[in-house]
Amino acid sequence: MYGDQGTGGLNPEALAQIPPALQGVADQGLLSGFVTLVWRKGEIAQVNAIGHRDLEGKVPMTRDTLFRIASMTKPVTSVATLMLLEEGKLKLEDPVTKWLPEFADMQVLADATGPIDQTSPAARDITVEDLMTHRAGLAYGFTSVGPIAHAHEERLGSPLVNAMTPDEWLAALGSLPLSYPPGDRFHYSHATDVLGFLVARIEGKPLGEVLRERIFAPLGMDDTFFWAPPEKRERLAKLYKAPAEAGPLEDVSLPHPSKAPAFEGGGGGLISTADDYLKFARMLLGKGEVDGVRLLKPQTVELMTANRLTDAQRKIPFMGFPFWDAQGFGLGVSTILDEEKQAMVGAGSNGSFGWPGAFGTWWLADPKEEMVLIYLIQDSMPLEPESASQLATGQRMGGRMVLPVFQKMVYAALGK
């Protein structure tokens, strides 16, 4: 099964320094454990399974551990959307009201941090492209400040575990005003959840079924789903939180319902493994094709991975950070535009693309180096109203500093 191990042209001595660096972090109790994977030029150069997926049960991490990948779900939903685009079932410029009447006649807040009853009509409808680029004017409670943040929590509940049906949830979201006019700026939001339900309505079946038929089954991603079946659940890593003060990690694992829920969040609900997500990432790296299976045309992948944010939009901080100094955003993935600036916060060549998840999961496809990096942890961060504005003080964040170390060590093994 794993007979493709090699070095991929990376320096083995440099790669060998990565496991002890990660092990040290687990030993300090900053994170419960890791599964990391480096693939280059047709070979698995390194896989690390370090620490524990269950600290209390002393169950070690394994290569096939299941992780809640959170917003790493977004590129998957985006690919399904682009498959419909290729089939002529939607266009980027289409107003979403064509399928989602819940978003007709939207109101826009006069002040994104002000009262939710002070609004004016949106100048135009939200489009498919607005959803794919997070420029719809929608919000998340945790990325917002003020009354709109709390209104999201009250009307929608959790962005990850939700008892509503898709129709109920869409109606609730559509009843809230937009934070910004459609097209105005990148504001991280429920846009990809909306996109997933749009795909489901076009196809006339639940999103999970669409993704299984169109992406997971063709690519052999048998360990990727919104709801882990009972026979696989013991492989699911527990979710841990580092308390604000010193102390052991707290188990804050999300509840796993006894049956598959109706709400399948295309913005953050998937569970997957390193090897499954590698197949998806390699498909995009291969311009829509992997191992003889083609999902997208090369020009569609080029469209997906090209920056669509304006220079003015890239100047707006993302969750308080100058995230766009080195990067842009396409149709569901970020893309590196300035590798020298990127080296100040991580690593990656120009043209590399990917997207992280709230629990610390991350991936990158680097076309220049023919390389895919996957980094999986389960580290809970606050997702309550206004929490993005207080991330630096809300909890111990030391564990999150390990990702750029991993990135730089891999690229150092390339001689960079």
DRENDO-1510 file (C-alpha; in Angstrom, 1 decimal, always signed):
<recs>
REC; n; res; u; v; w
REC; 1; MET; +0.0; +0.0; +0.0 .
REC; 2; TYR; +2.8; +2.4; +0.9 .
REC; 3; GLY; +5.4; +1.1; -1.5 .
REC; 4; ASP; +6.2; +4.5; -3.0 .
REC; 5; GLN; +8.6; +5.6; -0.3 .
REC; 6; GLY; +11.7; +7.4; -1.6 .
REC; 7; THR; +13.4; +10.7; -1.0 .
REC; 8; GLY; +11.9; +12.7; -3.9 .
REC; 9; GLY; +15.2; +14.4; -4.3 .
REC; 10; LEU; +15.2; +15.9; -0.8 .
REC; 11; ASN; +18.2; +15.7; +1.5 .
REC; 12; PRO; +17.5; +12.7; +3.8 .
REC; 13; GLU; +19.7; +14.1; +6.5 .
REC; 14; ALA; +17.8; +17.3; +6.5 .
REC; 15; LEU; +14.5; +15.4; +6.5 .
REC; 16; ALA; +15.6; +13.3; +9.4 .
REC; 17; GLN; +15.7; +16.5; +11.6 .
REC; 18; ILE; +11.9; +17.0; +11.3 .
REC; 19; PRO; +10.6; +14.0; +13.5 .
REC; 20; PRO; +12.7; +15.0; +16.6 .
REC; 21; ALA; +11.5; +18.6; +16.2 .
REC; 22; LEU; +7.9; +17.6; +16.1 .
REC; 23; GLN; +8.4; +15.0; +18.9 .
REC; 24; GLY; +9.8; +17.7; +21.2 .
REC; 25; VAL; +6.6; +19.7; +20.8 .
REC; 26; ALA; +4.4; +16.7; +21.7 .
REC; 27; ASP; +6.7; +15.9; +24.6 .
REC; 28; GLN; +6.2; +19.5; +25.9 .
REC; 29; GLY; +2.5; +19.0; +25.9 .
REC; 30; LEU; +1.9; +21.8; +23.4 .
REC; 31; LEU; +0.1; +19.5; +20.9 .
REC; 32; SER; -1.2; +16.0; +21.3 .
REC; 33; GLY; +0.5; +14.8; +18.1 .
REC; 34; PHE; +1.0; +15.1; +14.3 .
REC; 35; VAL; +0.7; +13.3; +11.0 .
REC; 36; THR; +2.8; +14.9; +8.4 .
REC; 37; LEU; +3.5; +13.9; +4.8 .
REC; 38; VAL; +5.9; +15.1; +2.1 .
REC; 39; TRP; +5.3; +13.9; -1.5 .
REC; 40; ARG; +7.7; +15.0; -4.3 .
REC; 41; LYS; +8.0; +14.0; -7.9 .
REC; 42; GLY; +6.0; +10.8; -7.6 .
REC; 43; GLU; +7.4; +9.6; -4.3 .
REC; 44; ILE; +6.5; +9.8; -0.7 .
REC; 45; ALA; +9.6; +11.4; +0.7 .
REC; 46; GLN; +8.5; +11.3; +4.4 .
REC; 47; VAL; +5.6; +10.4; +6.6 .
REC; 48; ASN; +5.6; +11.2; +10.3 .
REC; 49; ALA; +3.1; +9.9; +12.9 .
REC; 50; ILE; +4.1; +11.4; +16.2 .
REC; 51; GLY; +2.5; +11.7; +19.6 .
REC; 52; HIS; -1.0; +10.5; +20.4 .
REC; 53; ARG; -4.5; +10.7; +18.8 .
REC; 54; ASP; -5.9; +9.9; +22.3 .
REC; 55; LEU; -3.8; +11.1; +25.2 .
REC; 56; GLU; -5.9; +9.6; +28.0 .
REC; 57; GLY; -6.2; +6.2; +26.2 .
REC; 58; LYS; -2.5; +6.4; +25.3 .
REC; 59; VAL; -3.4; +5.6; +21.6 .
REC; 60; PRO; -0.6; +6.6; +19.3 .
REC; 61; MET; -1.0; +8.6; +16.1 .
REC; 62; THR; -0.8; +6.4; +13.0 .
REC; 63; ARG; -0.6; +7.2; +9.4 .
REC; 64; ASP; -4.3; +6.3; +8.9 .
REC; 65; THR; -5.5; +8.5; +11.8 .
REC; 66; LEU; -8.7; +10.4; +10.9 .
REC; 67; PHE; -8.7; +14.2; +11.4 .
REC; 68; ARG; -11.4; +16.8; +11.3 .
REC; 69; ILE; -9.8; +18.9; +8.6 .
REC; 70; ALA; -12.1; +22.0; +9.1 .
REC; 71; SER; -11.6; +24.5; +6.3 .
REC; 72; MET; -9.4; +22.2; +4.2 .
REC; 73; THR; -13.0; +21.1; +3.2 .
REC; 74; LYS; -13.4; +24.4; +1.3 .
REC; 75; PRO; -11.1; +23.5; -1.7 .
REC; 76; VAL; -13.0; +20.2; -2.0 .
REC; 77; THR; -16.4; +22.0; -2.2 .
REC; 78; SER; -14.9; +24.4; -4.7 .
REC; 79; VAL; -13.7; +21.6; -7.0 .
REC; 80; ALA; -17.2; +20.2; -7.0 .
REC; 81; THR; -18.5; +23.7; -8.0 .
REC; 82; LEU; -15.9; +24.0; -10.8 .
REC; 83; MET; -17.0; +20.5; -12.1 .
REC; 84; LEU; -20.6; +22.0; -12.5 .
REC; 85; LEU; -19.1; +25.0; -14.1 .
REC; 86; GLU; -17.4; +22.9; -16.7 .
REC; 87; GLU; -20.7; +21.1; -17.4 .
REC; 88; GLY; -22.5; +24.4; -17.9 .
REC; 89; LYS; -24.7; +24.0; -14.9 .
REC; 90; LEU; -23.6; +27.4; -13.4 .
REC; 91; LYS; -21.4; +30.4; -14.3 .
REC; 92; LEU; -19.2; +32.4; -12.0 .
REC; 93; GLU; -21.2; +35.5; -12.7 .
REC; 94; ASP; -24.6; +33.8; -12.0 .
REC; 95; PRO; -26.5; +35.4; -9.1 .
REC; 96; VAL; -27.0; +32.7; -6.4 .
REC; 97; THR; -30.6; +33.7; -6.1 .
REC; 98; LYS; -31.1; +31.5; -9.2 .
REC; 99; TRP; -31.0; +28.5; -6.8 .
REC; 100; LEU; -31.0; +30.2; -3.4 .
REC; 101; PRO; -34.0; +32.6; -3.1 .
REC; 102; GLU; -33.1; +33.0; +0.6 .
REC; 103; PHE; -30.5; +35.5; -0.5 .
REC; 104; ALA; -32.8; +37.8; -2.5 .
REC; 105; ASP; -33.0; +41.5; -1.6 .
REC; 106; MET; -30.1; +41.4; +0.9 .
REC; 107; GLN; -29.5; +44.3; +3.2 .
REC; 108; VAL; -25.9; +45.5; +4.0 .
REC; 109; LEU; -24.8; +46.9; +7.4 .
REC; 110; ALA; -24.1; +50.6; +7.5 .
REC; 111; ASP; -21.2; +49.7; +9.8 .
REC; 112; ALA; -19.8; +46.2; +9.9 .
REC; 113; THR; -19.3; +46.5; +13.7 .
REC; 114; GLY; -22.5; +48.5; +14.3 .
REC; 115; PRO; -26.2; +47.7; +15.0 .
REC; 116; ILE; -27.8; +45.1; +12.7 .
REC; 117; ASP; -30.9; +47.2; +12.2 .
REC; 118; GLN; -29.0; +50.0; +10.5 .
REC; 119; THR; -28.7; +48.8; +6.9 .
REC; 120; SER; -29.2; +49.7; +3.2 .
REC; 121; PRO; -30.1; +47.5; +0.2 .
REC; 122; ALA; -27.3; +45.7; -1.5 .
REC; 123; ALA; -26.4; +47.2; -4.9 .
REC; 124; ARG; -26.5; +43.8; -6.5 .
REC; 125; ASP; -27.0; +40.1; -5.8 .
REC; 126; ILE; -24.3; +37.8; -4.5 .
REC; 127; THR; -22.7; +35.8; -7.4 .
REC; 128; VAL; -21.1; +32.3; -7.5 .
REC; 129; GLU; -17.7; +34.0; -7.8 .
REC; 130; ASP; -18.4; +36.1; -4.7 .
REC; 131; LEU; -19.0; +32.9; -2.7 .
REC; 132; MET; -15.9; +31.2; -4.1 .
REC; 133; THR; -13.7; +34.2; -3.2 .
REC; 134; HIS; -15.2; +35.1; +0.2 .
REC; 135; ARG; -16.3; +38.4; -1.3 .
REC; 136; ALA; -20.1; +37.8; -0.8 .
REC; 137; GLY; -20.3; +40.1; +2.2 .
REC; 138; LEU; -21.3; +37.2; +4.4 .
REC; 139; ALA; -19.6; +36.5; +7.7 .
REC; 140; TYR; -18.6; +34.0; +10.4 .
REC; 141; GLY; -19.3; +35.0; +14.0 .
REC; 142; PHE; -15.7; +34.3; +14.9 .
REC; 143; THR; -14.3; +36.6; +12.2 .
REC; 144; SER; -16.6; +39.4; +13.0 .
REC; 145; VAL; -16.9; +42.1; +15.7 .
REC; 146; GLY; -19.9; +43.6; +17.2 .
REC; 147; PRO; -23.7; +42.7; +17.1 .
REC; 148; ILE; -23.4; +40.8; +13.8 .
REC; 149; ALA; -21.0; +38.4; +15.4 .
REC; 150; HIS; -23.4; +37.5; +18.2 .
REC; 151; ALA; -26.4; +37.4; +15.8 .
REC; 152; HIS; -24.6; +34.7; +13.8 .
REC; 153; GLU; -24.1; +32.6; +17.0 .
REC; 154; GLU; -27.8; +33.1; +18.1 .
REC; 155; ARG; -29.4; +32.3; +14.7 .
REC; 156; LEU; -27.0; +29.8; +13.2 .
REC; 157; GLY; -25.3; +28.0; +16.1 .
REC; 158; SER; -22.0; +26.3; +15.6 .
REC; 159; PRO; -20.3; +26.5; +12.2 .
REC; 160; LEU; -19.2; +22.9; +12.6 .
REC; 161; VAL; -21.9; +20.9; +14.4 .
REC; 162; ASN; -25.4; +22.0; +13.5 .
REC; 163; ALA; -28.8; +20.4; +14.1 .
REC; 164; MET; -30.5; +22.5; +11.4 .
REC; 165; THR; -31.5; +21.2; +8.0 .
REC; 166; PRO; -29.8; +23.0; +5.1 .
REC; 167; ASP; -33.0; +24.8; +4.2 .
REC; 168; GLU; -33.5; +26.0; +7.8 .
REC; 169; TRP; -29.9; +27.1; +8.0 .
REC; 170; LEU; -30.0; +29.0; +4.7 .
REC; 171; ALA; -33.2; +30.8; +5.7 .
REC; 172; ALA; -31.6; +31.8; +9.0 .
REC; 173; LEU; -28.4; +33.1; +7.3 .
REC; 174; GLY; -30.4; +34.9; +4.6 .
REC; 175; SER; -32.3; +36.7; +7.4 .
REC; 176; LEU; -29.1; +38.4; +8.6 .
REC; 177; PRO; -27.7; +41.5; +6.9 .
REC; 178; LEU; -24.4; +41.3; +5.0 .
REC; 179; SER; -21.4; +42.8; +6.6 .
REC; 180; TYR; -20.1; +44.3; +3.4 .
REC; 181; PRO; -21.5; +44.9; -0.1 .
REC; 182; PRO; -21.1; +41.9; -2.5 .
REC; 183; GLY; -17.7; +42.0; -4.2 .
REC; 184; ASP; -16.3; +44.7; -1.9 .
REC; 185; ARG; -13.7; +42.7; +0.0 .
REC; 186; PHE; -12.4; +39.3; +1.2 .
REC; 187; HIS; -14.3; +38.6; +4.5 .
REC; 188; TYR; -13.9; +35.0; +5.7 .
REC; 189; SER; -17.3; +33.6; +6.1 .
REC; 190; HIS; -20.0; +30.9; +5.7 .
REC; 191; ALA; -19.7; +31.5; +1.9 .
REC; 192; THR; -18.4; +28.0; +1.2 .
REC; 193; ASP; -21.1; +26.4; +3.3 .
REC; 194; VAL; -23.6; +28.3; +1.1 .
REC; 195; LEU; -21.7; +27.2; -2.0 .
REC; 196; GLY; -22.0; +23.5; -0.9 .
REC; 197; PHE; -25.8; +23.8; -0.4 .
REC; 198; LEU; -26.0; +25.5; -3.8 .
REC; 199; VAL; -24.2; +22.6; -5.4 .
REC; 200; ALA; -26.5; +20.2; -3.5 .
REC; 201; ARG; -29.6; +22.0; -4.9 .
REC; 202; ILE; -28.3; +22.0; -8.4 .
REC; 203; GLU; -27.6; +18.3; -8.2 .
REC; 204; GLY; -30.8; +17.4; -6.3 .
REC; 205; LYS; -28.9; +15.4; -3.6 .
REC; 206; PRO; -27.1; +15.9; -0.4 .
REC; 207; LEU; -23.6; +17.5; -0.6 .
REC; 208; GLY; -21.9; +14.4; +0.9 .
REC; 209; GLU; -23.4; +12.3; -1.9 .
REC; 210; VAL; -22.3; +14.7; -4.5 .
REC; 211; LEU; -18.7; +14.8; -3.2 .
REC; 212; ARG; -18.7; +10.9; -2.9 .
REC; 213; GLU; -19.8; +10.4; -6.4 .
REC; 214; ARG; -17.8; +13.1; -8.1 .
REC; 215; ILE; -14.5; +13.3; -6.1 .
REC; 216; PHE; -14.0; +10.7; -3.3 .
REC; 217; ALA; -15.0; +7.5; -5.2 .
REC; 218; PRO; -13.1; +8.4; -8.4 .
REC; 219; LEU; -10.0; +9.3; -6.5 .
REC; 220; GLY; -10.2; +6.3; -4.0 .
REC; 221; MET; -10.7; +8.6; -1.0 .
REC; 222; ASP; -12.4; +6.0; +1.1 .
REC; 223; ASP; -11.6; +7.7; +4.4 .
REC; 224; THR; -13.1; +11.1; +3.7 .
REC; 225; PHE; -16.6; +11.9; +4.8 .
REC; 226; PHE; -18.8; +14.3; +6.8 .
REC; 227; TRP; -19.8; +11.5; +9.2 .
REC; 228; ALA; -17.4; +8.7; +10.2 .
REC; 229; PRO; -19.1; +5.3; +10.1 .
REC; 230; PRO; -18.9; +3.4; +13.5 .
REC; 231; GLU; -16.3; +0.9; +12.2 .
REC; 232; LYS; -13.8; +3.7; +11.4 .
REC; 233; ARG; -14.5; +5.9; +14.4 .
REC; 234; GLU; -11.8; +4.5; +16.6 .
REC; 235; ARG; -9.2; +6.0; +14.2 .
REC; 236; LEU; -10.6; +9.5; +14.8 .
REC; 237; ALA; -8.1; +11.8; +16.6 .
REC; 238; LYS; -9.4; +13.6; +19.6 .
REC; 239; LEU; -9.6; +17.4; +19.5 .
REC; 240; TYR; -7.6; +19.2; +22.2 .
REC; 241; LYS; -7.4; +22.7; +23.5 .
REC; 242; ALA; -4.5; +24.4; +25.2 .
REC; 243; PRO; -5.9; +26.3; +28.2 .
REC; 244; ALA; -5.0; +30.0; +28.5 .
REC; 245; GLU; -2.8; +29.3; +31.5 .
REC; 246; ALA; -0.2; +26.5; +31.9 .
REC; 247; GLY; -1.7; +23.1; +32.3 .
REC; 248; PRO; -2.5; +19.9; +30.4 .
REC; 249; LEU; -4.4; +19.8; +27.1 .
REC; 250; GLU; -8.1; +19.6; +27.5 .
REC; 251; ASP; -10.2; +17.1; +25.4 .
REC; 252; VAL; -12.8; +19.2; +23.6 .
REC; 253; SER; -13.7; +16.7; +20.9 .
REC; 254; LEU; -16.9; +17.5; +19.0 .
REC; 255; PRO; -19.9; +15.2; +19.5 .
REC; 256; HIS; -20.3; +12.4; +16.9 .
REC; 257; PRO; -24.0; +11.9; +16.2 .
REC; 258; SER; -25.4; +8.4; +16.1 .
REC; 259; LYS; -26.5; +8.9; +12.5 .
REC; 260; ALA; -25.4; +11.1; +9.6 .
REC; 261; PRO; -26.7; +14.7; +10.1 .
REC; 262; ALA; -28.6; +16.6; +7.5 .
REC; 263; PHE; -26.2; +19.5; +7.8 .
REC; 264; GLU; -23.0; +18.8; +5.8 .
REC; 265; GLY; -20.9; +21.9; +6.0 .
REC; 266; GLY; -19.0; +22.4; +2.7 .
REC; 267; GLY; -17.0; +25.1; +4.5 .
REC; 268; GLY; -15.5; +22.9; +7.3 .
REC; 269; GLY; -17.2; +19.6; +8.0 .
REC; 270; LEU; -15.0; +16.9; +6.4 .
REC; 271; ILE; -13.0; +14.2; +8.2 .
REC; 272; SER; -10.0; +12.8; +6.2 .
REC; 273; THR; -6.5; +11.3; +6.4 .
REC; 274; ALA; -3.1; +12.4; +5.1 .
REC; 275; ASP; -3.1; +9.8; +2.3 .
REC; 276; ASP; -6.7; +10.6; +1.2 .
REC; 277; TYR; -6.0; +14.3; +1.1 .
REC; 278; LEU; -2.8; +13.7; -0.8 .
REC; 279; LYS; -4.8; +12.2; -3.6 .
REC; 280; PHE; -6.9; +15.3; -3.8 .
REC; 281; ALA; -3.9; +17.6; -3.6 .
REC; 282; ARG; -2.1; +15.6; -6.3 .
REC; 283; MET; -5.1; +15.9; -8.6 .
REC; 284; LEU; -4.9; +19.7; -8.4 .
REC; 285; LEU; -1.1; +19.6; -8.8 .
REC; 286; GLY; -1.7; +17.4; -11.9 .
REC; 287; LYS; -3.9; +20.1; -13.4 .
REC; 288; GLY; -7.1; +18.1; -12.7 .
REC; 289; GLU; -5.7; +14.6; -13.2 .
REC; 290; VAL; -4.1; +12.0; -11.0 .
REC; 291; ASP; -3.4; +8.3; -11.6 .
REC; 292; GLY; -5.4; +8.3; -14.8 .
REC; 293; VAL; -8.5; +9.9; -13.3 .
REC; 294; ARG; -9.4; +13.4; -14.5 .
REC; 295; LEU; -11.8; +15.6; -12.6 .
REC; 296; LEU; -11.1; +19.0; -14.1 .
REC; 297; LYS; -9.6; +20.5; -17.2 .
REC; 298; PRO; -6.1; +22.0; -16.8 .
REC; 299; GLN; -7.5; +25.5; -17.7 .
REC; 300; THR; -10.1; +25.2; -14.9 .
REC; 301; VAL; -7.4; +24.4; -12.3 .
REC; 302; GLU; -5.4; +27.4; -13.6 .
REC; 303; LEU; -8.5; +29.5; -13.1 .
REC; 304; MET; -9.0; +28.1; -9.6 .
REC; 305; THR; -5.4; +28.8; -8.5 .
REC; 306; ALA; -4.9; +32.3; -10.0 .
REC; 307; ASN; -5.3; +35.3; -7.7 .
REC; 308; ARG; -8.6; +37.2; -8.0 .
REC; 309; LEU; -8.2; +39.7; -5.2 .
REC; 310; THR; -7.4; +43.3; -6.2 .
REC; 311; ASP; -4.4; +45.1; -4.8 .
REC; 312; ALA; -6.7; +47.1; -2.6 .
REC; 313; GLN; -8.4; +44.0; -1.3 .
REC; 314; ARG; -5.0; +42.4; -0.5 .
REC; 315; LYS; -4.1; +45.4; +1.7 .
REC; 316; ILE; -7.0; +44.5; +4.1 .
REC; 317; PRO; -5.7; +42.4; +7.0 .
REC; 318; PHE; -7.1; +38.8; +7.3 .
REC; 319; MET; -8.1; +38.0; +11.0 .
REC; 320; GLY; -5.7; +40.8; +12.1 .
REC; 321; PHE; -2.7; +39.7; +10.1 .
REC; 322; PRO; -1.2; +41.0; +6.9 .
REC; 323; PHE; -1.9; +37.6; +5.3 .
REC; 324; TRP; -2.1; +38.9; +1.8 .
REC; 325; ASP; +1.3; +40.6; +1.7 .
REC; 326; ALA; +2.7; +37.5; +0.0 .
REC; 327; GLN; -0.5; +35.7; -1.2 .
REC; 328; GLY; -3.6; +36.1; -3.2 .
REC; 329; PHE; -6.8; +34.1; -3.3 .
REC; 330; GLY; -8.4; +32.3; -6.2 .
REC; 331; LEU; -11.6; +30.1; -6.5 .
REC; 332; GLY; -11.3; +28.3; -3.1 .
REC; 333; VAL; -7.5; +28.3; -2.5 .
REC; 334; SER; -4.8; +30.9; -1.6 .
REC; 335; THR; -1.8; +31.2; -3.9 .
REC; 336; ILE; +1.7; +32.4; -3.2 .
REC; 337; LEU; +2.6; +35.5; -5.2 .
REC; 338; ASP; +5.8; +36.6; -3.5 .
REC; 339; GLU; +7.9; +33.7; -2.2 .
REC; 340; GLU; +10.5; +36.0; -0.6 .
REC; 341; LYS; +7.8; +37.7; +1.5 .
REC; 342; GLN; +6.3; +34.3; +2.2 .
REC; 343; ALA; +9.6; +33.1; +3.6 .
REC; 344; MET; +9.1; +35.6; +6.5 .
REC; 345; VAL; +6.2; +33.6; +7.8 .
REC; 346; GLY; +6.6; +30.1; +6.3 .
REC; 347; ALA; +7.8; +28.7; +3.0 .
REC; 348; GLY; +6.6; +28.0; -0.6 .
REC; 349; SER; +7.4; +28.8; -4.2 .
REC; 350; ASN; +5.5; +31.3; -6.3 .
REC; 351; GLY; +2.4; +29.6; -7.7 .
REC; 352; SER; +2.1; +27.2; -4.7 .
REC; 353; PHE; -1.5; +26.9; -3.4 .
REC; 354; GLY; -3.6; +25.5; -0.6 .
REC; 355; TRP; -5.7; +26.4; +2.4 .
REC; 356; PRO; -5.5; +25.7; +6.1 .
REC; 357; GLY; -8.1; +24.5; +8.7 .
REC; 358; ALA; -9.1; +26.0; +12.1 .
REC; 359; PHE; -7.8; +23.0; +14.0 .
REC; 360; GLY; -4.3; +23.6; +12.7 .
REC; 361; THR; -4.5; +21.3; +9.6 .
REC; 362; TRP; -2.7; +22.6; +6.5 .
REC; 363; TRP; -1.7; +21.5; +3.0 .
REC; 364; LEU; +0.3; +23.0; +0.1 .
REC; 365; ALA; +0.8; +22.0; -3.5 .
REC; 366; ASP; +3.9; +23.4; -5.1 .
REC; 367; PRO; +3.9; +23.1; -8.9 .
REC; 368; LYS; +7.4; +24.5; -9.2 .
REC; 369; GLU; +8.9; +21.8; -7.0 .
REC; 370; GLU; +6.3; +19.1; -7.9 .
REC; 371; MET; +5.6; +18.7; -4.2 .
REC; 372; VAL; +2.7; +18.3; -1.8 .
REC; 373; LEU; +3.0; +18.9; +1.9 .
REC; 374; ILE; +0.3; +17.8; +4.4 .
REC; 375; TYR; +0.3; +18.7; +8.1 .
REC; 376; LEU; -2.4; +17.4; +10.4 .
REC; 377; ILE; -3.0; +18.2; +14.1 .
REC; 378; GLN; -6.1; +18.6; +16.2 .
REC; 379; ASP; -5.7; +21.8; +18.1 .
REC; 380; SER; -8.9; +23.7; +19.0 .
REC; 381; MET; -9.0; +27.4; +18.7 .
REC; 382; PRO; -11.9; +29.7; +19.7 .
REC; 383; LEU; -14.7; +29.9; +17.1 .
REC; 384; GLU; -17.0; +32.0; +19.2 .
REC; 385; PRO; -18.2; +35.6; +18.3 .
REC; 386; GLU; -15.3; +38.0; +18.0 .
REC; 387; SER; -12.7; +35.4; +18.9 .
REC; 388; ALA; -10.6; +36.1; +15.8 .
REC; 389; SER; -9.9; +39.5; +17.2 .
REC; 390; GLN; -8.5; +38.0; +20.4 .
REC; 391; LEU; -6.6; +35.0; +19.2 .
REC; 392; ALA; -3.3; +36.2; +20.4 .
REC; 393; THR; -4.5; +36.4; +24.0 .
REC; 394; GLY; -7.4; +33.9; +24.1 .
REC; 395; GLN; -5.3; +30.8; +24.6 .
REC; 396; ARG; -1.8; +29.4; +24.5 .
REC; 397; MET; -0.8; +29.5; +20.8 .
REC; 398; GLY; +2.7; +28.1; +21.0 .
REC; 399; GLY; +1.6; +24.9; +19.2 .
REC; 400; ARG; +0.6; +26.9; +16.1 .
REC; 401; MET; +4.2; +28.1; +15.8 .
REC; 402; VAL; +5.3; +24.6; +14.7 .
REC; 403; LEU; +3.8; +24.8; +11.3 .
REC; 404; PRO; +6.2; +27.3; +9.8 .
REC; 405; VAL; +9.1; +25.3; +11.4 .
REC; 406; PHE; +7.9; +22.2; +9.5 .
REC; 407; GLN; +7.5; +24.2; +6.3 .
REC; 408; LYS; +11.0; +25.7; +6.5 .
REC; 409; MET; +12.6; +22.4; +7.4 .
REC; 410; VAL; +11.1; +20.7; +4.3 .
REC; 411; TYR; +12.2; +23.5; +2.0 .
REC; 412; ALA; +15.7; +23.4; +3.7 .
REC; 413; ALA; +15.8; +19.8; +2.6 .
REC; 414; LEU; +15.5; +21.1; -0.9 .
REC; 415; GLY; +18.5; +23.3; -0.3 .
REC; 416; LYS; +16.4; +26.5; +0.1 .
</recs>
